[in-house]
Amino acid sequence: MRGKRVHVASSHELNPGEYSRTPHGWRAMTPNGHLANLDAHDVAENPDGTITVSPSIKVMSSRWDETKKTMVPCQVWHGYLERGEWLPA
């Protein structure tokens, strides 16, 4: 998926595939709609305005496990953002 750099004041304004340098740092919305905080990543700005992020972007969440009767972590997106292009791992 081709991503899009946008200028927003809050990460809550991002749409899937968009990324921005907010007042709080680089943030991105994965193609499947999960917010990625890029503070722990190296973000390189390319001459065309796109970004390349390393290492890979892994977004975790949690879900209810009925058998364990507790919340368990789960991966909701894992992949790369290279020159503005979202690539799955």
N, C-alpha and C positions, 0 to 999 in steps of 0.2 A: 504494500500500500504506500502510495506517495503521501508523505506527511506535509504539513504546512506550518510554517513559522508565523505566529500571530503575536500581536502586542496586546496583552491583557494585564489588568491590575491584580487579578486573582486567579488562582488555578481553577476555581469553580466555574470560570467562564470558558474553559477549554472544551472543545468537541473532540470526538475520537479522531486520532491521527495528528492532532495539533500539538505544538510545543511552543514554549515561551520562556523568556527570562523575566520572571516576576520580581517584585521587590524583595521576595524571600528566596530567590534563587531559581535555577532552571527547573521547570516542571513540564510534564508531558502527559497526554492522554493517549493510552495505548489504543490500537485499532479496535479492540473489543470494549473500550470504554472504561478502563481502570486508570486511576491517577497514579503517575510515577513521579516520585521525588528523586531528582537526579543529583542531589547534594553529594552523595558518596561516589559519584562517577566523574571521570574526566570528560568534559564537554569541549569539543573543538569546533570553533566557528569556521566554516568553509568560506572561500571568497564569494560564492554565490548566495550567501546568507543562510544556507542550510547548516545543520549541525551533525557531527558524528560523536556518538557516545560510546565510551568504553569503561569498564567491561560491559558485558551484556546486561540488559535490563530485565530484572526478575521482580514481578509484582506478586506479593502474597496476600492472602486474605484468610478467612476462617469459615468453617461450615459446621453445622451440627452433625455429630455422629451419633445416630440413634443407638447403635450397639454399645458405644462407650459412655453414652449419656453426658457428653461434653463437647465443647467446641474443639475442633482440630484444625491445624493449619493446612492450607491448600494453595497451590500455585494457580494464579488466574491469568498470567501472561509471562512469557519468557521469550526474549528475542533481542534484536539489535536495531539501532537507529543509525544508519550509515548514509551520510550525505542527504539527509532528509527522507530516506526510504526506510520504512518499517519492514524488517525481515524476521520471520519466526526462527526460533532456535532449532 
